[in-house]
Amino acid sequence: MAERLIPGDIAPDFTLKDHTGREVSLASHRGRNTVIYFYPAASTPACAKQACDFRDSLATLHAAGYDVLGISPDSVKDLGKFVAEESLTFPLLSDEGHHVADAYAAWGEKKNYGRTYQGLIRSTIVVDPDGKVALAQYNVRATGHVAKLRRDLKLDK
């Protein structure tokens, strides 16, 4: 597992397929702030809540110069269903081999009901227009996270 990213680090570049099968790279977002959020599984209650919170805050985020990319280990097909089910309006990217999650330290040891296993750690990384990490948050909660992120980014005044 990679070390957790901290502000000032160069954000690892990536190219992944979105929910439509189109390739999306971090490099294509240069010049804008980009919120990259890692979530465990499409179409689960907590992940749906978080995705809908991002969807509902997208206008405010875009107006402040932030793009949003969601990344999970789900297939392109599963992501497409999730986007349709929740009327999501931003790209969801498929990281089936969790290589990008590994590079961002968002894949690692988790504990649930006394069981230890490897999985996706719910995390949010904000990348500045120059490709550097501006904010890195790990082990975030699905509920209330977007509101906290907006406060942290000073978007709620």
Steps between C-alpha positions, in 0.01 A plus 500: 500500500623847411550762767208731554514815295544836668456854369781595264552147364472449125170318438561171319374526143254244371275410211189294572178421318189684612147363531455534121828329411674828408856549626547778755840614624600724784719692254186606311392689814816712524419865547206424730470372852390138502328313782579129474297288734547127550201294607468125560205384289241639261132462583549451872311727742798692642668544162172613344455758776851636447463506119166680525654754739770571239232519227297747706809716569637484146377844390668666799820299449512579126434869563799503738719332236487138622439191287391176667613146415379194690717186494410148609605143421167442319473404132403755236166319465424524873597867501266567209211348694591703810509826302156423354348391834614815682489751210867584556643784294876454538741226385535177695820316415569127508816391683435124498863412573513773767830631357394863534360440849837342589690803364280732707527283815124444484535121495611319810414319818146539627316355796131417508320301767831368633620384159813648339524516121638707211259746345430852389540768767244776448723798422491840332796671337480853361750571224586860415525638143873420491450132586601523865303369796320789672305288750508131593235340721499128585244281678227754436135431580257478213228700673587865551834477323414732210371767741824473698707515181315815391579657840865390478524657152330814637218476247223549759501860611 
